[in-house]
Amino acid sequence: MSDVLLVTFSEMPDGEPDGHLVVEELAQRGLSAAWAVWDDPAVDWADARLVLVRSTWDYEWRREQFLAWAREVEAQTRLVNGARVLEWNTDKIYLLALIEAGLPVVPTLAAEDESELPPAIAAFETAVVKPRVGAGGRGVVVFDGVDGGPEGLDESQLGIGPWIVQPLVESVRTEGETSVFVLGGQVVSQVRKLPVGEEIRVHEEYGGSTEAVEVTQETRALALRAVAVAREVLGAAALPYARVDVMRMPDGTLAVGELEVAEPGLYLDVVPANAPAFADMVEGLLRET
């Protein structure tokens, strides 16, 4: 029996960037670990004591198949963060549940179909439209608010809905977006992500950059609160790993932009110290089994 299988997708069979660091850290703790592609029929998931979803970054194109896989694996062994968490977190409508629970979140409206898009976009001076199921900034479109009817909206720029609509948070171009890593219930690090030029997406494929920065009390408190609120919403005993993306709002306060508890990248190439922290968390989970 293997101790740990780290789950990825076929285009990244060796896992997230510098994913070997996690394998090496686990080996130092006497734990065997390997990367495995989630839809590889040759993988025997039941052979692992613990299966951790990591870089399954193709789920957006076949989410139902991915969730069916997760439920099947969970019936055979321990899956982290769990099939129910994956279902909840891979649809950005989860942000509405966090707002309802009182967490400071970037204002978010849902648009189920094209008829609901114009009024949702018109609610903000400048609106950001995102597919509800999406990753890596793909399908994100910025619109100036439209006044009323559908004739003011060029929907050809959008992918398939449904969508969420949020205001453009201007600080993303100056202060950037901060990602806080919460592993084993503890804040272990954070990074600052900045877009380039007029782009608002901070991802490297759009020219964005990422740097490690010191954790602040402000970001630590919001990240821990976000994980706690998510646990309450889900009725979950724990969320072993999370990445909380936060942004500075116009009034100077911080708000959650995304809470990644499905397959949050660890940015190991920027923060290699996340690898031993992740391995410590995994070791703790195995002691529970």
ChimeraX attribute file (.defattr): number of C-alpha atoms within 10 A of each C-alpha:
attribute: neighborCount
match mode: 1-to-1
recipient: residues
	/A:1	10
	/A:2	16
	/A:3	18
	/A:4	24
	/A:5	26
	/A:6	25
	/A:7	22
	/A:8	24
	/A:9	21
	/A:10	16
	/A:11	12
	/A:12	15
	/A:13	14
	/A:14	19
	/A:15	23
	/A:16	23
	/A:17	15
	/A:18	16
	/A:19	22
	/A:20	17
	/A:21	18
	/A:22	25
	/A:23	21
	/A:24	18
	/A:25	19
	/A:26	23
	/A:27	13
	/A:28	12
	/A:29	12
	/A:30	11
	/A:31	17
	/A:32	17
	/A:33	21
	/A:34	19
	/A:35	24
	/A:36	26
	/A:37	21
	/A:38	24
	/A:39	15
	/A:40	10
	/A:41	8
	/A:42	8
	/A:43	13
	/A:44	14
	/A:45	23
	/A:46	17
	/A:47	15
	/A:48	21
	/A:49	18
	/A:50	23
	/A:51	27
	/A:52	21
	/A:53	23
	/A:54	25
	/A:55	28
	/A:56	24
	/A:57	19
	/A:58	15
	/A:59	19
	/A:60	17
	/A:61	12
	/A:62	10
	/A:63	17
	/A:64	12
	/A:65	11
	/A:66	20
	/A:67	17
	/A:68	13
	/A:69	14
	/A:70	22
	/A:71	16
	/A:72	15
	/A:73	19
	/A:74	19
	/A:75	11
	/A:76	14
	/A:77	15
	/A:78	19
	/A:79	21
	/A:80	24
	/A:81	22
	/A:82	20
	/A:83	22
	/A:84	15
	/A:85	17
	/A:86	21
	/A:87	18
	/A:88	15
	/A:89	20
	/A:90	21
	/A:91	18
	/A:92	21
	/A:93	20
	/A:94	17
	/A:95	25
	/A:96	18
	/A:97	15
	/A:98	19
	/A:99	16
	/A:100	11
	/A:101	13
	/A:102	11
	/A:103	19
	/A:104	18
	/A:105	21
	/A:106	22
	/A:107	17
	/A:108	19
	/A:109	21
	/A:110	20
	/A:111	23
	/A:112	13
	/A:113	11
	/A:114	15
	/A:115	11
	/A:116	15
	/A:117	24
	/A:118	21
	/A:119	17
	/A:120	22
	/A:121	27
	/A:122	20
	/A:123	17
	/A:124	18
	/A:125	12
	/A:126	18
	/A:127	21
	/A:128	20
	/A:129	26
	/A:130	25
	/A:131	24
	/A:132	22
	/A:133	22
	/A:134	20
	/A:135	17
	/A:136	13
	/A:137	15
	/A:138	15
	/A:139	18
	/A:140	20
	/A:141	18
	/A:142	19
	/A:143	19
	/A:144	16
	/A:145	20
	/A:146	21
	/A:147	14
	/A:148	14
	/A:149	12
	/A:150	15
	/A:151	10
	/A:152	13
	/A:153	19
	/A:154	10
	/A:155	13
	/A:156	6
	/A:157	11
	/A:158	16
	/A:159	14
	/A:160	11
	/A:161	17
	/A:162	18
	/A:163	26
	/A:164	25
	/A:165	26
	/A:166	21
	/A:167	22
	/A:168	20
	/A:169	20
	/A:170	15
	/A:171	16
	/A:172	21
	/A:173	18
	/A:174	10
	/A:175	14
	/A:176	23
	/A:177	25
	/A:178	27
	/A:179	30
	/A:180	27
	/A:181	30
	/A:182	25
	/A:183	21
	/A:184	20
	/A:185	16
	/A:186	16
	/A:187	21
	/A:188	17
	/A:189	22
	/A:190	26
	/A:191	20
	/A:192	19
	/A:193	23
	/A:194	25
	/A:195	22
	/A:196	15
	/A:197	9
	/A:198	7
	/A:199	15
	/A:200	24
	/A:201	23
	/A:202	22
	/A:203	18
	/A:204	14
	/A:205	10
	/A:206	15
	/A:207	13
	/A:208	17
	/A:209	15
	/A:210	21
	/A:211	14
	/A:212	16
	/A:213	15
	/A:214	10
	/A:215	17
	/A:216	11
	/A:217	9
	/A:218	10
	/A:219	22
	/A:220	20
	/A:221	11
	/A:222	20
	/A:223	26
	/A:224	19
	/A:225	14
	/A:226	25
	/A:227	23
	/A:228	18
	/A:229	18
	/A:230	24
	/A:231	15
	/A:232	14
	/A:233	14
	/A:234	15
	/A:235	9
	/A:236	14
	/A:237	9
	/A:238	15
	/A:239	21
	/A:240	19
	/A:241	25
	/A:242	28
	/A:243	26
	/A:244	26
	/A:245	24
	/A:246	25
	/A:247	24
	/A:248	21
	/A:249	17
	/A:250	10
	/A:251	6
	/A:252	9
	/A:253	10
	/A:254	18
	/A:255	21
	/A:256	26
	/A:257	22
	/A:258	19
	/A:259	24
	/A:260	19
	/A:261	26
	/A:262	26
	/A:263	23
	/A:264	19
	/A:265	19
	/A:266	27
	/A:267	22
	/A:268	17
	/A:269	15
	/A:270	14
	/A:271	16
	/A:272	16
	/A:273	16
	/A:274	22
	/A:275	22
	/A:276	18
	/A:277	21
	/A:278	22
	/A:279	23
	/A:280	16
	/A:281	17
	/A:282	23
	/A:283	17
	/A:284	13
	/A:285	16
	/A:286	14
	/A:287	7
	/A:288	6
	/A:289	8
